[in-house]
């Protein structure tokens, strides 16, 4: 298969559209590579190929790509002299690079036109190239079968098997309704919608490093579209994803207005830090207004500039005189915050290195993605909907990152099932309560719990500690069934429980992290050093509590005060639970407020 790519952007390879085109081509290459590897595997195993598939794969085996950068060519406007029809049939009288372009158009099996939308159609240089295709048709009149308009000219060459793809970005919030001129042009050239399109609004965002996660998600779908195109056509699900807005209309237009760096009232140029702050404010999602006004103060330490972002019910506002009382204050070099926003460094890692400082209400940092996430819309109805991502974004700049992610490492990756600490705790609690009442008959409820709890909570993802708890509780229940005294089996069970917690501190993921991550963006929290350190400390403290619990448990049972064992061993974990809730908020805030 021979692919010709015509880049009509005056910016050449630096154009936003070219980013999409490169990904589409990469997807095509991936498809060819995958088919080649599959064909080699079949050859090695002696498996016969279906004739149609073998013919297609043979064509893809000679996959070639040629590029035309229109800005690098000398292509003059058409003179309308019709010499290519009557004096020198098939050849233009203008001696420039167009004859070479025509040769490549005839060579190609697939022609990809890559261009930004200029005044609702193609850029001028590309329009010249299209006009200069006149030598490729004959002067005779014919009925316009399948094409737009009344009347046509027959092609001088057989172009029936050639395929066409249009890839374009525009500066409006959506592509819909803005490509009428382009559709009309190519309907005349190729026949009515006899081509594939990838049209994307908000194209200028592809040049903004701070938004690379969101634009990167879109580019992933463009690459997927390239793969599917080679396999017979872009799938409806992918087409729908390509129609999604990068950001909702209001958010995009706020960011776009701010990006010019000009004061709306005075027309004067604004500082880069103020422009950056306005763009950040433009991402505010007012639908998540918390019910009270929030004042985020950004102090850029390397520039000695301070601005406030007021987050209210009706939107955001940037205050330049710092006249409001800040809810949360971030002290950071602008270079650091830009790097975090661009994904060059993780925000949480930067915070641990004390590259910036946060004071005031730390909950804003925990909910950063909620306020500044900027979810994409779905089609023309702009329904909320965002392709999943956010690995290391600004929300994680402080994060123990309270979000709603559901991924977890307790089992197979990619399953949207949360872990549940009840899987771990219920068998132990049932054992401690039941056996303290009766050493023999009390062993049966925990055995039943070990069987029923995993079944009841089967929709939750199991962790290694859930399984280990089931084994240990079963073992201690059997020991009780064999008449091992409660004064021995109960302290030993608490000790084993404490060893499990304490030993997990030596593992990459401490025990509590497996469960608390559900509230902190799921699996992504496990890459957050603040989250991990917080949980390692808490896991160790819980482990120590249960390592010393056997001491008073043994003496209380032996002294005839066994009835108090349950009360003491319930009260202390309850107090520890209160401490845990406080520590989860206090410790990250303390780290955030520390100076280097």
N, C-alpha and C positions, 0 to 999 in steps of 0.2 A: 504494500500500500504506500502510495506517495502522497504526502501531505504538504501543502503550500500554505504558509502563514503570512498574511499581509498585514503588517502593523502600520495603520494609518495615523497614529498619534504623532503630532508635532514634537512630543517629548521623547519619542523613540522608546528605548527600553526602560526609561525612567517613568513611563506613564503608569497610572493606576490600573488601567485596563490590562496592560501587559502582565501584571501580577496574576490576573485571572487566567490569561492565555497560557502562561507558563505552567500553571497548575493543571489546566485542561490537557496540555501536551504531556505532562508528567503522568497523568492518569492513563493516557493512551499508551505511553511506553510501558507502564506497569501491566496493562492488559496484554500487550504483545509478549512481554517477558514471561508472564504467567502462562500463556498459551504455549510458548516455546518450551518452557520447563515441563509442562504437562505432556507435550508431544514427545519429548525425549524420554520421559518416564514410560509412556506407552510403547515406544520403540524398544526400550530395555526389557519390558515385560512381555513383548510380543503381542500386545493387544491391538486389534485392528481398529482403525479409525472409520467413522462414518464418512462417506465420500464428500458430502457437502461441507462437513467440518474440516476435513483434510484440505479441501480446496481453499477455504477461507483462511486456514492457518498458514497455508503455503503463501498466500498473498501477504499476510501479516509478517511472514518471516523476512520479507524484503522491505520492511518498514523503513521509510526514509522521510525526513523532514527538511524542507527548504524554507528559509525565512526571507521576506522582503521588508526592509525598513524603508518606508516611503520617503522619509526625510533624508535618506542617504542617496537617493536617486535623482536624476535629472529628468523630470517629466513635465513638459510644457502643456499648457491648456490646448484643448482641441481648437483648430481653426475653423472647423465647419466647412472645409473646402471639398470634402467628399472625394479627394484624390484616391483614398483607399478603396473606393468603390468602382471608379471608372478609369483612372489613369494608371494606377499601380495596384490592382486588385489584391486585397489582403495585406498591403503594406502601407504604413503611414508615411507621408512626405516629410514629417518632422524627424530629424535624426537625433534621437536621444535614447534613453534607457527603456522606453516602452516596448520596443520590439522584443527585448529580452524578457520582460514581464509577460508578454503574450505567450512566449515559448513555455514559460513555467506554468501559466494557466492551463495550457494544453497538456502539459506533462502530468499535472496533479490529478489524483483521484478524489482528494478532499481538499477544499479551499476554505481556510479559516480567515475571516475578516475580523481584525482586532482594531477597535477604535473607540475613542470617547465620543459622547454625544456633543456636537457643536451646533448650537442654535437649532436643535431638534432634528438634525440630520448628521451626515458624516463630515469630518473636517475637510477643508478646501483641497489640500494636497491629495487626499484619497478620492475626492470627487473628480479631480483631474484624471486620475488613473482610471476611474470607472468610465468617464467620458471617452477616454482614448481606447476603449475596447471596441470602438466602431469597426475597425478592420476585421473583427472576428465574426461579423454578420454580413449577409448579402443585402443588396439594396432593394430587393423585390418585396412587394407587399404580400402579406398572408394573414389569414385569420388568426386572432390571438387566442389560441386554444390553451386553456389552463392558466393563462397569465392575466394580470390586471390590465385594464385599458382596452381600447378598440383599435385593433391593427397592430401588426408586428412585422419583424424582419426575420427570415430564417437564418439559422446559424450556418456559418461557413464550415464549421467543423462539427463532428459528432460529440456533443456535450451531455448526452442523455444519462450516462452513468456517473457523472460527477456529483459529488455531494458538497453542500455548503453549510458552514457554521458561522454564526455571527456572535461575537463576544464584545460586550460594551459596558461601560459604566457611565453614569451621569451624576450631576451634582445635586439633583433633587432628592427628596427623602424617599421617593419610590420611582421605579422605572415605569410603572403602569401609567398609561395615558400620555407618556412623553416620547414614545418612539413611533408615532404614527407616520412621520416622514420617512423613517428608515424602513418600516414595514412596506410602505407604498413603493419605495425605490426598489427593494429586493423582490417584491411581488411582481414587478414588471420584469425584472431580470431573470428570476429563477422559477417563476410561477407562484401562484397564490400559496404562501406559507410553506413552500416546498424546501424548507431549510430549517436548521436547528438554531435556537437562540439561547444565549445566556446573557440576559440584561440585568444589571444591578444598579440600584440607586445608591446614594450616599457614597459614591466612588471616592471622594476626597479622603474618606476615613482610612483608606488603605495605605496612605502615606504617613499616618500618625502612629509612631511606635507605641505610645501609651495605650492604644486601642487594639494592639496586635492580637490579643487573645480572641476578641470577638471577630475581627476580620480574618484571623487565622482559622476560626471555625468555619466561616463561609468558604474560604479557599479550600478547606478539606472537602467540602461538598462539590466544589468545582472540579477538583481532582477526581472525585468519585464519578462525576458526570462524564469525565473523559474516559474513564475505564468502561463505564456502561455504554458509551457511544460506540466504542470498538466492539462491544459484545451485542450490538443490535439496536441500541437506542437508550436514551436517558430514561430511567424509570420514573413513574409518576411521583413516588415519594421524594426522590431527589429533586425533581422539578419543583415540587412544593417547597422544599427546603431552600432552594435557590430564589424563591419568590419572597421569602421571609425578609422583613426589614432588619437591617443591622441594629438599629435602635428605633424606638417609637418616634413619630413625626416631631413632637414637641421637643424631645431631648435632642434629636439630631439638629433641628433648626437652631436651638439655643447654642449648641456646640459650634455649629457652622458660623453663626453670627459672631461668636467670641473669637473664632480662629483668625479673623482678619486683623485683630490687634488694634482696632480703632475705636475710640470712645464714640458711642452712639450720639451723644449730645454735642460734643465739641469737634469731633472729627480728628482729634489729635491722636498720635501714636501712643499706645500704652506699653508699659514694661512687659518683658517676657513672663515675669513672675505673675503679674496681674492677669495676663492672657491665659496662662496655665491654670490659674485659680478660677477664672470665669468658665473655662472649659470643664473643669472638674465640677463646678456648681451646675453646669448645664446637664450633667449626668443624673442630677437629683430626681428621684422617683417620688413625686408628691403623693402618689397613692399609698405610700407607706408612711405618711405623716404620723408621728407617734402620739399626737394629741396635745403636744406642747412644743413650743418653738425651740429649736436647737441652734446654738451659735458655735460654729466651728471656726477657730482662729488658727490661721496658718502663718507661722513666723519662719521666714526663710533666712536662716542664720548667715549664710554666705553672702546674701545680698542686703541684709538688714532691712527687709521689707516685710510688712505685716498686713494681712488682709483677713476679713471675716466673711464667712459664708453663712447666711441666715437661711435656715431650712424651715419653711412654714407650710401652712395648709394649702396655699395657692401656688407654691413654687419656691424657687431659691432666689436669693439676692446677694450680691457681693458688696460689702461695705469696705471702703478704702481708708476710713479714718479711725478704725478700731474703737468706735464709740460705744459699742455694745459690750455687755458682760459675757465673756466667753463661757460656753458650757464645757467645751473641750478645746485644749490648746495643743498644737503639734509644733514642735521646734525641730526644724530639719533643714539641712542644705537642700536647695532646690534640685541639685544634681542627684542626691539620694532619692528624693521623692519621684523624680522623673524616671529614674532607673527602676524603682519599684513598680511604678505604673506601667512601664514598658515591659516588665517581666524579666529584666536583666538580672535582678536580684530578688530574692523572696523578702517580702515585707517583714515577716516574723523573724527571719534570720538577721535582717538589718537591725531590728529592735533588740535582739539578743546581743548584738555586737555594739549596742548603744550608739548606732549611727544617727538616730533621732530620738526624740523624747516626747512622751505624751503625759499631760497633766489634766486634771479635771475629771469629768465623767468618762470613765473608760468604756462604758457600755456602747458609746457611739462606735468605737473601734470594733467591738464585737459584732455590731450590726452594720458595718460599713457596706458590705455588699448589698444589704437590704436597701440602704438609702442611695447608694451610688452605683448599683449593679447595671442599670440600663438594659433591661431585657428587650429582646427583639420582638417585633410584631409578626403576626401571621397574615400574610396577604393584605388585601385592601381593607379588611376590617380591623387591622391593627390589634388583633387579639394578643394578649400577653402570651409570650412563649419564647423560650430561649434555648438555643442549643447548648447542651451541658458543657461546661468547661471550668474556668476559674482556677487554674493551678498556680498558686503563688501570687494572687493579685493583691491589690491595695488593701482589700479587706483583711488580708492576712498580715498586713503591716503591724497589727497588734495582736493578731488573732490568737486567742484560743478559739476564735472564729465561730461564733454561734450561728449555724445555718441549718438547713434542712437536708443535707446530703444523707444518702442512705447506703452508700457503699461501705463495705467493711472487709477486713482481711480474715475473718474467722473461718472462712471456707473458700469456695471458689469465687474468683473475682468476677465483677460485673453483675452480680445478682443484687437486685434492689431489695434486700432483706436486712432488717436491722438485727443486731444482737439484742439480747434481753437478759439482764442480770438475774431475773427470777429463775431462769434455767439453772443458774449457779447456786442461788441461795435457798430455794424452797426445799430441796432434799436435805440440806444441812439443818435448816430451822426445824423441819419436821422431826429429824433424828434427835436433835437436842431436847426438844419439848417432850416427845413421846418416851424416849429412853429414861429421862429424868423421873417420869411417873412410874414406869414399870420396865425393868431391864429386859424381861423376856417378851411380853406381849408388845412392848413399845418398839420392837425392831421391825414389825410388820408395816406400820404406816410409812416409814422412810423407804422401805423396799418398794412399796406401791408408788411412792412419789418418784423414785428413780425411773419407774416404767412410765407413769402417766404424764409427768411434767414435760418430758421431751415430745410426747405425742400431742398434748394440749397446745404447747408452744412451738409446734412444728413449722409454723410459718416464719418463725424467727431463725436467724442464722446462728448455728451453734459454734462455740469457740472450743479450743482445746481444754479450757478450764471447766467448761460445762461437762465435757466427757470425763475429765479427771475427777470431778466432784462426784459424778455418778458412780465411778469405780470405788472411790474412797468411802462414800456413804454406804455403799453395798457391803464393803469389807467390814466396816465398823458395826453395821447391823448384824452381819453374820457372827461377829465376835460376841455381840450382846446375846444373840440367839444361843450361842454356845456357853452362856452363863458367865462370861467374863464380867467381873463386878463393874457396876456403873462408876465407882470411884476411880477405876482405871480407864475404862473405855471412853468416858466423856472427856476427861482432860486430854487423853491422847488424840481424840478427834479435833478438839480445839487447836492442839499443837500442830496437827497435820494441816489444818486449815490455814494456820498462821505461816507454816513453812511454804505452802503453795503461794500465798501472797508475797512473802518476802523473796522467795527464789525468783519470782517473775520479774523482780526489779533488776535482775542480772540479764534478763532477756532483752531483745531489741524493743519489744512492746510490753510494757508493764500491764498487769492484769486490769486495772481500772480503765486504761486507755481503750481496751476492747469494747467497753460498754459506754463510756462517756463520749466517745467520738460521735455517737448518734446525734448528739446535740451540737456538734462542732464540725459540720461539713463532712461527716463520714470519714472515708479513707484518707481524704486530703489532710485531715487533722494530724495524721500520723507522721506527716512530713514537717509539722510545725514544732520547732524546738521548744517554744514556750508551753504549748499544750503537753508535749511529752515530758518535759521537766516537772511541770505541775503534777501530772499523773504519777510520775515515778516517786515523787515525794509522798503523795497521798497513799500510794500502794505500800510504800515502806512503813508509813505510820500505822496503816490498818494491819499490816503484817505483824508489827511489833505488838500491837494491842492483843492479837490472838495468840502470839507466842507466850505472853505473860498471863493470859486468861487461864491456862491450865493450873497455874499456881494456886490462885484463890479458889478455883473450882474444886481442886483436890482437897483442900483444907476445909472448905464449907461442907462438902459431902461427908468427909471424915469426922467432922465435929458435930454432926447431927443437925446442921443448919442447911441441909440440902434444899429445903423449900425456898431458900433465898437465892439459890444459884441462878434460877431462871430470871429473877428480877434484876440481879446485878448484871448478868450477861446480856440483858436486853437494854438496860439503862445506859451502859457504857457505849455500846454501838450507836444508840440513839444520839448521845452527845457527840460522838465522833462524826455522825452524819451531819449534824448542825455545823460542826467545825469544817467539814468537807465543803459544804455549800458556801461558807464564808471564804475559805481558802481559795476556791476556784475563781473567785472574783478578785480577792485581795492580791494574790501573788502575781498574776499577769499585770495588774495595774502597777504594782510596785516595780516590776522589771521595766515597764514602759516609762516610768517616771525617773528612772535612774539616769544619771549623767555618765558620760564616758570617763 
